[in-house]
Amino acid sequence: MRGIVASKTALLFLPLAALSVTAADNPQAQANGRLKDPQFIAEGASLFATRCGNAYCHGTGGNGGGAPPLRGKDLEAGYAFKTISNGLPGTSMPTFKSELSEEQIWKLVAFIVADAKAGGIVDPAVISPAAPASTGPAKAAETNRSAQLTGNSQAGKDLFFDSTKPMSCHACHSFQGEGTPIGPDLSAAASKPARDLFLSIILSREIIDRKYATITVSLRAGEKIVGVKKEEDSESLRVYDTAELPAVLRTVQKADVAKVEYANESVMPKDYASAYTIKQILDLVTFLKTSSQSKSTVTLKDLFQ
């Protein structure tokens, strides 16, 4: 949830009637009995604001952004707890059980399932844990400055080619002759709208060029190699193994291969929205929009238009 855009087939689109897990089934839920406690809900709202409430995830107050709205949907508490804890395989919804305690997850659940119209419940739209509350002209000026936040091309370039980060873009992409040709060459990215570049970074997308399709090579010995095929001949396959980054180029003999499968999706990591701040992503987009012929000014507003 933290800055990561959930698939449209995620939380809201599964048949609730088919789900049998309830809050009462969970000992922790029974123990705290606090799902309707205003303070518990308020603490959940604060957690939600910092992890799930950005514009490219579930939006301010859980009212929808790049991902579906969550509040006011009569979501069942036990299912919400299970989904936040374990994530949703096949979507961009990650697991939080290794990051948050059970109590913190229940606080998130309490906020999500709370009736926003009920008295005594904090309005999540006014919660801003990162900064003190402000009102009037000062608040409007702050909002305007945020909207006009401008990306820095040099900072984006440094991030793109940062060799200290395994997930650095250059580990899989090249730009104007530099980088690694595992994924598409991004030299021509300047011609694309800023919003499209932004979404391509934070969303898992289907691939257009089949040569970048995800390949899964199952070996007779039981091992599986997942990545991108570089080349093959009559006797062997060469595959960029992307299980860990930077990727490793592996050669396997076809005699050792039990099965080869392709999926029309990218191996690009799905958690850049949580790994990078919105300013860093803005810097990356600004760098990609800067061609050798021209400089491009990209603002935060451009990412959402």
C-alpha angles and dihedrals in degrees: 000000000000101000093321119122113232121221117260086241090059134096102342101042102059116099106260091199089065092057118091101178113107134179088249090059090062117080091211092056091049091048098053099034087186105123089116096041107119092215092049089050092047091053088050090051090054092050091047093051093057098041110025109013104083123115095256094050128039095326134231110330092359091287095131138277127163085337127051123282114259108189124084091022097109091241113182112246097225093051092047090051092050093047095048090046099047104021122219116285113229093026136079092255105115131206118261101184092098093048105039132044120241089254092054091050090051089051089055089048091049091054095045095050096038119114103246090203094057117105121257096026116125115243104241092207090074096046113105109164093180095063141019117269117263135180143198125018093346091058092047091049091050091051091049092050090051091051090051095048106139128213122238115226095202092049089050091050091050089051093046092053098034103139092189092070118071090208093052111139095238090063088076107012136056127215122195093338098319127101137032125310099222095109130025121309106252097200091110095046091106089079092062124088115262091240092055091051090048092052092046088059099048102031130068105236137188112253121246100197110059092212087074094049118128111261124200115196114193112199124210089241089063101258121128125209117200122189143077125318115239100182145320141204134188093287109030149028125220113206134178101230105216098178085111129017135270087048122238121223107229131187119209128184114238089226087066094050120101099178141355121205132181128205124196093232138092125258088216111130113262099213105071089114089064098034093055131043119239088253091055091050089049089052091050092050090048090052092049090048091054111091128185088258101049146014119235128211112212123183130193088253090060091063092063101042 
